Amino acid sequence: MTMQNTMSDQEILTDLLTSEKHLTSTVNTFITESTCANLRQNLKTILTEEHSIHENLYNIMNQKGWYPTSDAEALEVQKVKGRFKPLQG
């Protein structure tokens, strides 16, 4: 008797989203450590594409209620903006 382990749609999308997060992080590291301008440009193109895939996966999960988020309160947004303002020069 064989047993089949099947993943639900939610588990599959969660796995894909997690994989995209790791992939974009890894590609970003490759970009910052590459000494070849042509390679960096190609990797930036790939990174943009991967961010798009990530966004699409997130949107699907959010619409299904599998990745719920809430809007940040205006005061919290202002606090974060204030922390980065000195870095803008």
C-alpha positions as CSV (number, residue, x, y, z in Angstrom):
1,M,0.0,0.0,0.0
2,T,1.4,3.4,-1.0
3,M,0.6,6.6,0.8
4,Q,0.5,9.9,-1.0
5,N,1.3,13.0,0.8
6,T,-0.5,15.9,-0.9
7,M,-0.1,19.5,-0.2
8,S,-3.1,21.9,-0.1
9,D,-3.2,24.9,-2.3
10,Q,-2.4,27.1,0.7
11,E,0.7,25.0,1.6
12,I,1.9,25.1,-2.0
13,L,1.6,28.9,-2.3
14,T,3.2,29.3,1.1
15,D,6.1,27.2,0.0
16,L,6.4,29.1,-3.3
17,L,6.3,32.5,-1.5
18,T,8.9,31.4,1.0
19,S,11.1,30.2,-1.8
20,E,10.7,33.5,-3.6
21,K,11.8,35.4,-0.5
22,H,15.0,33.3,-0.2
23,L,15.6,33.6,-3.9
24,T,15.4,37.4,-4.0
25,S,17.6,37.6,-1.0
26,T,20.2,35.4,-2.6
27,V,20.1,37.2,-6.0
28,N,20.5,40.5,-4.2
29,T,23.6,39.2,-2.4
30,F,25.0,38.1,-5.8
31,I,24.3,41.6,-7.2
32,T,26.2,43.3,-4.4
33,E,29.1,41.0,-4.5
34,S,29.6,40.8,-8.3
35,T,32.5,42.6,-9.9
36,C,31.1,42.2,-13.5
37,A,28.8,45.0,-14.6
38,N,27.1,42.9,-17.2
39,L,26.4,40.1,-14.7
40,R,25.1,42.6,-12.2
41,Q,22.7,44.1,-14.8
42,N,21.4,40.7,-15.7
43,L,20.9,39.8,-12.1
44,K,19.0,43.0,-11.5
45,T,16.6,42.1,-14.3
46,I,16.1,38.7,-12.8
47,L,15.6,40.3,-9.3
48,T,12.9,42.5,-10.8
49,E,11.2,39.5,-12.3
50,E,11.4,37.6,-9.1
51,H,9.9,40.5,-7.1
52,S,7.0,40.5,-9.6
53,I,6.4,36.8,-9.1
54,H,6.6,37.3,-5.3
55,E,4.0,40.1,-5.5
56,N,1.7,37.9,-7.6
57,L,1.9,35.0,-5.1
58,Y,1.3,37.4,-2.2
59,N,-1.7,38.9,-3.9
60,I,-3.2,35.5,-4.6
61,M,-2.7,34.5,-0.9
62,N,-4.0,37.8,0.4
63,Q,-7.1,37.6,-1.7
64,K,-7.8,34.1,-0.4
65,G,-7.3,35.2,3.2
66,W,-4.1,33.1,3.6
67,Y,-1.8,36.0,4.1
68,P,-3.9,38.7,5.8
69,T,-2.3,42.1,6.4
70,S,-3.5,45.3,7.9
71,D,-2.7,48.9,7.1
72,A,-0.2,50.6,9.3
73,E,-1.5,53.5,11.4
74,A,-0.5,56.9,10.2
75,L,1.4,57.7,13.4
76,E,3.5,54.5,13.0
77,V,4.3,55.4,9.3
78,Q,5.4,58.9,10.4
79,K,7.7,57.4,13.1
80,V,9.4,55.1,10.6
81,K,9.8,58.0,8.1
82,G,11.4,60.1,10.8
83,R,14.0,57.4,11.5
84,F,15.1,57.4,7.9
85,K,14.9,61.2,7.2
86,P,18.5,61.8,8.5
87,L,19.8,59.2,6.0
88,Q,18.4,61.2,3.1
89,G,21.0,63.9,3.5
